Amino acid sequence: MNGAWDKRAGYAAEATALSLKIPYNEPAVMQRLSERLTRELLQLPSDRQIVVVCVGTDRSTGDALGPLVGTTLARHAQGMFDLYGTLDEPVHAMNLSETLYTIMRNSKQPYVIAIDACLGQVASVGCIHLASGPVRPGAGVNKDLPPVGDIHMTGIVNVGGFMEYFVLQNTRLNLVVKMADIIAGCISTAIRNIRGAPIPYALPD
């Protein structure tokens, strides 16, 4: 399964063309991310199944971003996309490979949007990054896990480079929750724009 979303020819150029990294507290963050994602999803055939995979665990504050996004999205799916990874049923290191097998078995040609938390430079903390190609879960903590996603959104929740497990455990939940609300809103809005009636999705207070 490790090769399902390995980088292929053209991914680098696509990622550069699509790439958008924006602070979560920028006033236009919701609009800019949802518009960029909508443009990407408009290229899909109408019958291609969209699958959202939210990677992470609620056992670590920083790594809870994915399950928080998934739990919020579960209230908006309404059959327009398949969803894996919530607080009730997280997708993490122990079951990621099994989850990917399930997705490939249940969907003929799924288009996967992967969500994950990551660590980065000080200036990037609080940024949300949208890009083409797979995310590589666990890379920041030296775990060798399968890549996942045709496109990915990551939230940079804290600073990387030293004692990564400790840093993730001591990330502020306030930041993670706010970023999760924005990511979930962008995904919900973009998918509704192409698969259903668009609805307003307000920024969190």
C-alpha positions as CSV (number, residue, x, y, z in Angstrom):
1,M,0.0,0.0,0.0
2,N,3.0,2.3,0.5
3,G,3.0,3.0,-3.3
4,A,-0.6,4.0,-3.6
5,W,0.1,7.8,-3.3
6,D,3.8,7.8,-3.8
7,K,5.0,10.9,-5.6
8,R,4.6,10.5,-9.4
9,A,5.9,12.5,-12.3
10,G,4.2,15.9,-12.4
11,Y,3.4,16.0,-8.7
12,A,6.1,18.6,-7.9
13,A,4.8,21.0,-10.6
14,E,1.2,20.4,-9.5
15,A,2.0,21.0,-5.9
16,T,3.7,24.3,-6.7
17,A,0.8,25.5,-8.8
18,L,-1.8,24.6,-6.2
19,S,0.2,25.4,-3.0
20,L,-1.3,27.9,-0.7
21,K,0.0,28.5,2.9
22,I,-2.0,31.1,4.9
23,P,-2.2,32.0,8.6
24,Y,-5.4,30.7,10.3
25,N,-6.2,34.2,11.6
26,E,-5.9,36.1,8.3
27,P,-9.4,37.7,7.7
28,A,-9.8,36.0,4.2
29,V,-8.5,32.6,5.2
30,M,-11.8,30.8,4.7
31,Q,-12.6,32.3,1.4
32,R,-9.1,31.9,-0.1
33,L,-8.7,28.2,0.9
34,S,-12.3,27.2,-0.1
35,E,-12.0,29.0,-3.5
36,R,-8.6,27.3,-4.2
37,L,-9.9,23.9,-3.2
38,T,-13.1,24.4,-5.2
39,R,-11.1,25.1,-8.4
40,E,-9.2,21.9,-7.8
41,L,-12.3,19.8,-7.3
42,L,-14.1,21.2,-10.3
43,Q,-11.6,19.3,-12.5
44,L,-13.0,16.0,-11.2
45,P,-15.6,13.9,-13.1
46,S,-19.0,14.2,-11.4
47,D,-19.1,10.5,-10.6
48,R,-15.6,10.3,-9.0
49,Q,-16.0,9.6,-5.3
50,I,-14.4,12.2,-2.9
51,V,-12.9,10.7,0.2
52,V,-11.6,12.8,3.2
53,V,-9.0,11.1,5.4
54,C,-8.3,12.9,8.7
55,V,-5.1,11.5,10.3
56,G,-4.3,11.9,13.9
57,T,-5.1,10.9,17.5
58,D,-6.8,12.7,20.4
59,R,-4.1,11.2,22.7
60,S,-1.9,14.1,21.7
61,T,-3.1,17.7,21.7
62,G,-1.2,18.7,18.6
63,D,-2.0,15.6,16.7
64,A,-5.8,16.0,17.4
65,L,-6.2,18.3,14.4
66,G,-7.2,15.6,12.0
67,P,-9.8,13.9,14.3
68,L,-11.3,17.3,15.2
69,V,-11.7,18.1,11.5
70,G,-13.3,14.8,10.8
71,T,-15.7,15.1,13.7
72,T,-16.9,18.5,12.4
73,L,-17.1,17.3,8.8
74,A,-19.3,14.3,10.0
75,R,-22.1,16.8,10.6
76,H,-21.9,18.0,7.0
77,A,-21.1,14.9,4.8
78,Q,-24.8,14.2,3.8
79,G,-23.6,11.5,1.4
80,M,-21.5,13.9,-0.7
81,F,-18.2,12.4,0.4
82,D,-16.8,9.4,2.4
83,L,-15.1,10.3,5.7
84,Y,-12.4,8.5,7.7
85,G,-10.9,9.7,10.9
86,T,-13.0,11.3,13.8
87,L,-12.6,11.6,17.5
88,D,-14.8,8.4,17.9
89,E,-12.9,6.5,15.2
90,P,-9.5,8.0,14.6
91,V,-7.1,7.1,11.8
92,H,-3.6,6.9,13.2
93,A,-0.3,5.0,12.9
94,M,-1.8,1.7,14.1
95,N,-4.6,1.5,11.5
96,L,-3.6,3.8,8.7
97,S,-2.6,1.0,6.3
98,E,-5.8,-0.9,7.0
99,T,-7.9,2.3,6.4
100,L,-6.2,2.8,3.0
101,Y,-7.0,-0.8,2.0
102,T,-10.6,-0.2,3.0
103,I,-10.8,2.9,0.9
104,M,-9.3,1.3,-2.2
105,R,-11.6,-1.7,-1.8
106,N,-14.8,0.4,-1.4
107,S,-14.1,3.0,-4.0
108,K,-13.1,2.3,-7.6
109,Q,-11.0,5.5,-8.1
110,P,-11.3,7.6,-5.0
111,Y,-10.1,11.2,-4.9
112,V,-8.6,11.5,-1.5
113,I,-8.2,14.7,0.5
114,A,-5.8,14.1,3.4
115,I,-5.8,16.1,6.6
116,D,-3.0,16.1,9.1
117,A,-1.1,18.2,11.7
118,C,2.5,19.0,11.2
119,L,5.4,20.8,12.8
120,G,7.3,23.6,11.1
121,Q,9.3,26.8,11.5
122,V,8.4,29.4,14.1
123,A,7.1,31.8,11.5
124,S,4.8,29.1,10.0
125,V,3.0,28.1,13.2
126,G,-0.7,28.7,12.8
127,C,-0.5,28.4,9.0
128,I,-2.8,26.1,7.0
129,H,-1.2,24.6,3.9
130,L,-3.1,23.3,0.9
131,A,-1.1,21.4,-1.8
132,S,-1.4,18.6,-4.4
133,G,0.1,15.2,-3.7
134,P,0.1,13.0,-0.7
135,V,0.8,13.9,2.9
136,R,3.3,11.7,4.7
137,P,1.9,11.1,8.2
138,G,4.4,10.7,11.0
139,A,7.3,12.2,9.0
140,G,7.9,14.9,11.6
141,V,8.4,12.3,14.4
142,N,10.4,9.9,12.3
143,K,7.6,7.3,11.6
144,D,7.6,5.4,8.4
145,L,3.9,5.5,7.4
146,P,2.2,5.2,4.0
147,P,1.7,8.4,2.1
148,V,-2.0,9.3,1.6
149,G,-4.0,11.7,-0.5
150,D,-4.3,13.1,-4.0
151,I,-4.3,16.5,-2.3
152,H,-3.7,17.5,1.3
153,M,-4.3,20.1,3.9
154,T,-2.0,20.4,6.9
155,G,-2.1,22.6,9.9
156,I,1.3,23.7,11.3
157,V,0.5,23.4,15.0
158,N,3.9,23.9,16.6
159,V,7.7,24.2,16.1
160,G,9.6,21.2,14.8
161,G,13.2,20.1,15.0
162,F,13.6,19.1,18.6
163,M,11.7,16.7,20.9
164,E,8.8,16.4,18.5
165,Y,6.7,14.1,20.6
166,F,7.0,16.4,23.6
167,V,6.2,19.5,21.4
168,L,3.0,17.8,20.0
169,Q,1.9,16.9,23.5
170,N,2.3,20.5,24.7
171,T,0.6,22.2,21.8
172,R,-2.2,24.6,22.7
173,L,-5.6,23.1,22.2
174,N,-7.1,26.5,21.4
175,L,-4.9,26.9,18.3
176,V,-5.7,23.3,17.1
177,V,-9.5,23.8,17.5
178,K,-9.5,27.1,15.6
179,M,-7.5,25.6,12.8
180,A,-9.7,22.5,12.7
181,D,-12.8,24.6,12.4
182,I,-11.4,26.5,9.4
183,I,-10.1,23.4,7.6
184,A,-13.5,21.7,8.1
185,G,-15.3,24.7,6.9
186,C,-13.2,25.0,3.7
187,I,-13.6,21.4,2.8
188,S,-17.4,21.4,3.5
189,T,-17.8,24.6,1.4
190,A,-15.7,23.4,-1.5
191,I,-17.4,20.0,-1.8
192,R,-20.9,21.6,-1.5
193,N,-19.9,24.0,-4.2
194,I,-19.4,21.2,-6.7
195,R,-21.7,18.4,-5.3
196,G,-24.6,20.2,-3.7
197,A,-26.2,23.5,-2.8
198,P,-23.5,25.9,-1.3
199,I,-24.2,26.9,2.3
200,P,-22.5,29.6,4.3
201,Y,-19.9,28.4,6.8
202,A,-19.1,31.1,9.4
203,L,-15.6,31.6,10.8
204,P,-15.3,30.5,14.4
205,D,-15.5,33.3,17.1
